[in-house]
Amino acid sequence: MIFNLLISATVIKKLNDKHGVTREEVEECFYNRTKGLLEDTREVNKTKPPTMWFIAETNDGRLLKVVFIELSNRKYEVKTCYEPNTNEVKIYGKFA
């Protein structure tokens, strides 16, 4: 399966500087995802199309939360990606 990931220069900078996440790690998470997707329904994060997220491992076993918008079939705009907190891991494990 091939994914077309759009990541703005601003987001790439934030991923690198704030979260220590590379574009390659984001791509690995898309390919390594084994569970479903969850929608971010918080009012402040509502978008059209909806903001979605999942948690997956990189090829090196690093657990990351990926937040994105699906623009079209397998074309995604990445909003952020970072190491999830304990609560996010529990939510994903319960509902995904």
Biotite code that builds the C-alpha atoms (Angstrom):
import biotite.structure as struc

atoms = struc.array([
    struc.Atom([0.000, 0.000, 0.000], chain_id="A", res_id=1, res_name="MET", atom_name="CA", element="C"),
    struc.Atom([1.325, 3.424, -0.945], chain_id="A", res_id=2, res_name="ILE", atom_name="CA", element="C"),
    struc.Atom([0.556, 6.565, 1.043], chain_id="A", res_id=3, res_name="PHE", atom_name="CA", element="C"),
    struc.Atom([0.917, 10.129, -0.194], chain_id="A", res_id=4, res_name="ASN", atom_name="CA", element="C"),
    struc.Atom([1.881, 12.170, 2.874], chain_id="A", res_id=5, res_name="LEU", atom_name="CA", element="C"),
    struc.Atom([1.811, 15.950, 2.764], chain_id="A", res_id=6, res_name="LEU", atom_name="CA", element="C"),
    struc.Atom([3.802, 17.546, 5.575], chain_id="A", res_id=7, res_name="ILE", atom_name="CA", element="C"),
    struc.Atom([4.326, 21.299, 5.501], chain_id="A", res_id=8, res_name="SER", atom_name="CA", element="C"),
    struc.Atom([7.720, 22.829, 6.217], chain_id="A", res_id=9, res_name="ALA", atom_name="CA", element="C"),
    struc.Atom([6.305, 24.304, 9.434], chain_id="A", res_id=10, res_name="THR", atom_name="CA", element="C"),
    struc.Atom([5.120, 20.891, 10.636], chain_id="A", res_id=11, res_name="VAL", atom_name="CA", element="C"),
    struc.Atom([8.422, 19.233, 9.643], chain_id="A", res_id=12, res_name="ILE", atom_name="CA", element="C"),
    struc.Atom([10.270, 21.826, 11.730], chain_id="A", res_id=13, res_name="LYS", atom_name="CA", element="C"),
    struc.Atom([7.953, 21.261, 14.720], chain_id="A", res_id=14, res_name="LYS", atom_name="CA", element="C"),
    struc.Atom([8.293, 17.486, 14.420], chain_id="A", res_id=15, res_name="LEU", atom_name="CA", element="C"),
    struc.Atom([12.074, 17.743, 14.403], chain_id="A", res_id=16, res_name="ASN", atom_name="CA", element="C"),
    struc.Atom([12.563, 20.546, 16.944], chain_id="A", res_id=17, res_name="ASP", atom_name="CA", element="C"),
    struc.Atom([9.809, 19.872, 19.470], chain_id="A", res_id=18, res_name="LYS", atom_name="CA", element="C"),
    struc.Atom([9.160, 16.137, 19.184], chain_id="A", res_id=19, res_name="HIS", atom_name="CA", element="C"),
    struc.Atom([12.363, 14.706, 17.726], chain_id="A", res_id=20, res_name="GLY", atom_name="CA", element="C"),
    struc.Atom([10.350, 12.921, 15.041], chain_id="A", res_id=21, res_name="VAL", atom_name="CA", element="C"),
    struc.Atom([11.509, 12.470, 11.439], chain_id="A", res_id=22, res_name="THR", atom_name="CA", element="C"),
    struc.Atom([9.406, 12.284, 8.284], chain_id="A", res_id=23, res_name="ARG", atom_name="CA", element="C"),
    struc.Atom([10.658, 8.721, 7.861], chain_id="A", res_id=24, res_name="GLU", atom_name="CA", element="C"),
    struc.Atom([9.269, 7.758, 11.271], chain_id="A", res_id=25, res_name="GLU", atom_name="CA", element="C"),
    struc.Atom([5.872, 9.213, 10.329], chain_id="A", res_id=26, res_name="VAL", atom_name="CA", element="C"),
    struc.Atom([5.898, 7.184, 7.106], chain_id="A", res_id=27, res_name="GLU", atom_name="CA", element="C"),
    struc.Atom([6.886, 4.030, 9.012], chain_id="A", res_id=28, res_name="GLU", atom_name="CA", element="C"),
    struc.Atom([3.935, 4.497, 11.370], chain_id="A", res_id=29, res_name="CYS", atom_name="CA", element="C"),
    struc.Atom([1.498, 4.674, 8.443], chain_id="A", res_id=30, res_name="PHE", atom_name="CA", element="C"),
    struc.Atom([2.891, 1.409, 7.073], chain_id="A", res_id=31, res_name="TYR", atom_name="CA", element="C"),
    struc.Atom([3.124, -0.306, 10.479], chain_id="A", res_id=32, res_name="ASN", atom_name="CA", element="C"),
    struc.Atom([-0.359, 0.577, 11.772], chain_id="A", res_id=33, res_name="ARG", atom_name="CA", element="C"),
    struc.Atom([-2.204, -2.546, 12.924], chain_id="A", res_id=34, res_name="THR", atom_name="CA", element="C"),
    struc.Atom([-5.346, -1.053, 14.502], chain_id="A", res_id=35, res_name="LYS", atom_name="CA", element="C"),
    struc.Atom([-8.039, 1.356, 13.395], chain_id="A", res_id=36, res_name="GLY", atom_name="CA", element="C"),
    struc.Atom([-8.304, 5.121, 13.342], chain_id="A", res_id=37, res_name="LEU", atom_name="CA", element="C"),
    struc.Atom([-9.898, 7.430, 15.892], chain_id="A", res_id=38, res_name="LEU", atom_name="CA", element="C"),
    struc.Atom([-11.471, 10.813, 15.190], chain_id="A", res_id=39, res_name="GLU", atom_name="CA", element="C"),
    struc.Atom([-10.484, 13.811, 17.279], chain_id="A", res_id=40, res_name="ASP", atom_name="CA", element="C"),
    struc.Atom([-13.934, 15.107, 18.249], chain_id="A", res_id=41, res_name="THR", atom_name="CA", element="C"),
    struc.Atom([-12.769, 17.878, 20.577], chain_id="A", res_id=42, res_name="ARG", atom_name="CA", element="C"),
    struc.Atom([-14.365, 21.143, 19.455], chain_id="A", res_id=43, res_name="GLU", atom_name="CA", element="C"),
    struc.Atom([-11.025, 22.967, 19.195], chain_id="A", res_id=44, res_name="VAL", atom_name="CA", element="C"),
    struc.Atom([-9.682, 20.264, 16.817], chain_id="A", res_id=45, res_name="ASN", atom_name="CA", element="C"),
    struc.Atom([-12.749, 19.678, 14.628], chain_id="A", res_id=46, res_name="LYS", atom_name="CA", element="C"),
    struc.Atom([-12.020, 20.009, 10.923], chain_id="A", res_id=47, res_name="THR", atom_name="CA", element="C"),
    struc.Atom([-13.607, 19.102, 7.588], chain_id="A", res_id=48, res_name="LYS", atom_name="CA", element="C"),
    struc.Atom([-12.541, 16.531, 6.643], chain_id="A", res_id=49, res_name="PRO", atom_name="CA", element="C"),
    struc.Atom([-12.231, 15.246, 10.225], chain_id="A", res_id=50, res_name="PRO", atom_name="CA", element="C"),
    struc.Atom([-8.943, 15.123, 12.108], chain_id="A", res_id=51, res_name="THR", atom_name="CA", element="C"),
    struc.Atom([-8.006, 11.485, 12.630], chain_id="A", res_id=52, res_name="MET", atom_name="CA", element="C"),
    struc.Atom([-5.271, 9.805, 14.676], chain_id="A", res_id=53, res_name="TRP", atom_name="CA", element="C"),
    struc.Atom([-3.647, 6.483, 15.413], chain_id="A", res_id=54, res_name="PHE", atom_name="CA", element="C"),
    struc.Atom([-0.753, 5.076, 17.409], chain_id="A", res_id=55, res_name="ILE", atom_name="CA", element="C"),
    struc.Atom([1.822, 2.816, 15.784], chain_id="A", res_id=56, res_name="ALA", atom_name="CA", element="C"),
    struc.Atom([5.455, 1.809, 16.080], chain_id="A", res_id=57, res_name="GLU", atom_name="CA", element="C"),
    struc.Atom([8.333, 2.908, 13.906], chain_id="A", res_id=58, res_name="THR", atom_name="CA", element="C"),
    struc.Atom([10.614, 0.248, 12.464], chain_id="A", res_id=59, res_name="ASN", atom_name="CA", element="C"),
    struc.Atom([12.835, 0.760, 15.528], chain_id="A", res_id=60, res_name="ASP", atom_name="CA", element="C"),
    struc.Atom([9.923, 0.155, 17.916], chain_id="A", res_id=61, res_name="GLY", atom_name="CA", element="C"),
    struc.Atom([9.313, 3.788, 18.893], chain_id="A", res_id=62, res_name="ARG", atom_name="CA", element="C"),
    struc.Atom([5.639, 4.341, 19.691], chain_id="A", res_id=63, res_name="LEU", atom_name="CA", element="C"),
    struc.Atom([4.187, 7.482, 18.050], chain_id="A", res_id=64, res_name="LEU", atom_name="CA", element="C"),
    struc.Atom([0.787, 9.149, 17.795], chain_id="A", res_id=65, res_name="LYS", atom_name="CA", element="C"),
    struc.Atom([0.105, 10.400, 14.262], chain_id="A", res_id=66, res_name="VAL", atom_name="CA", element="C"),
    struc.Atom([-2.537, 13.103, 13.724], chain_id="A", res_id=67, res_name="VAL", atom_name="CA", element="C"),
    struc.Atom([-3.710, 13.807, 10.179], chain_id="A", res_id=68, res_name="PHE", atom_name="CA", element="C"),
    struc.Atom([-6.483, 14.738, 7.774], chain_id="A", res_id=69, res_name="ILE", atom_name="CA", element="C"),
    struc.Atom([-7.363, 12.500, 4.829], chain_id="A", res_id=70, res_name="GLU", atom_name="CA", element="C"),
    struc.Atom([-7.578, 14.727, 1.765], chain_id="A", res_id=71, res_name="LEU", atom_name="CA", element="C"),
    struc.Atom([-8.493, 11.944, -0.661], chain_id="A", res_id=72, res_name="SER", atom_name="CA", element="C"),
    struc.Atom([-7.992, 8.228, -1.053], chain_id="A", res_id=73, res_name="ASN", atom_name="CA", element="C"),
    struc.Atom([-4.579, 7.544, 0.571], chain_id="A", res_id=74, res_name="ARG", atom_name="CA", element="C"),
    struc.Atom([-3.547, 11.208, 0.442], chain_id="A", res_id=75, res_name="LYS", atom_name="CA", element="C"),
    struc.Atom([-2.979, 12.579, 3.934], chain_id="A", res_id=76, res_name="TYR", atom_name="CA", element="C"),
    struc.Atom([-1.989, 15.914, 5.450], chain_id="A", res_id=77, res_name="GLU", atom_name="CA", element="C"),
    struc.Atom([-0.007, 15.267, 8.632], chain_id="A", res_id=78, res_name="VAL", atom_name="CA", element="C"),
    struc.Atom([-0.810, 17.761, 11.403], chain_id="A", res_id=79, res_name="LYS", atom_name="CA", element="C"),
    struc.Atom([1.561, 16.414, 14.063], chain_id="A", res_id=80, res_name="THR", atom_name="CA", element="C"),
    struc.Atom([3.295, 13.312, 15.361], chain_id="A", res_id=81, res_name="CYS", atom_name="CA", element="C"),
    struc.Atom([4.763, 12.682, 18.815], chain_id="A", res_id=82, res_name="TYR", atom_name="CA", element="C"),
    struc.Atom([5.227, 10.090, 21.552], chain_id="A", res_id=83, res_name="GLU", atom_name="CA", element="C"),
    struc.Atom([1.782, 9.464, 23.071], chain_id="A", res_id=84, res_name="PRO", atom_name="CA", element="C"),
    struc.Atom([1.067, 9.875, 26.767], chain_id="A", res_id=85, res_name="ASN", atom_name="CA", element="C"),
    struc.Atom([-0.331, 7.058, 28.904], chain_id="A", res_id=86, res_name="THR", atom_name="CA", element="C"),
    struc.Atom([-3.915, 8.285, 28.549], chain_id="A", res_id=87, res_name="ASN", atom_name="CA", element="C"),
    struc.Atom([-3.700, 8.402, 24.742], chain_id="A", res_id=88, res_name="GLU", atom_name="CA", element="C"),
    struc.Atom([-2.328, 4.859, 24.671], chain_id="A", res_id=89, res_name="VAL", atom_name="CA", element="C"),
    struc.Atom([-5.219, 3.663, 26.882], chain_id="A", res_id=90, res_name="LYS", atom_name="CA", element="C"),
    struc.Atom([-7.839, 5.418, 24.741], chain_id="A", res_id=91, res_name="ILE", atom_name="CA", element="C"),
    struc.Atom([-6.385, 4.002, 21.538], chain_id="A", res_id=92, res_name="TYR", atom_name="CA", element="C"),
    struc.Atom([-6.143, 0.488, 23.002], chain_id="A", res_id=93, res_name="GLY", atom_name="CA", element="C"),
    struc.Atom([-9.756, 0.628, 24.163], chain_id="A", res_id=94, res_name="LYS", atom_name="CA", element="C"),
    struc.Atom([-11.466, 2.128, 21.126], chain_id="A", res_id=95, res_name="PHE", atom_name="CA", element="C"),
    struc.Atom([-9.332, 1.408, 18.047], chain_id="A", res_id=96, res_name="ALA", atom_name="CA", element="C"),
])
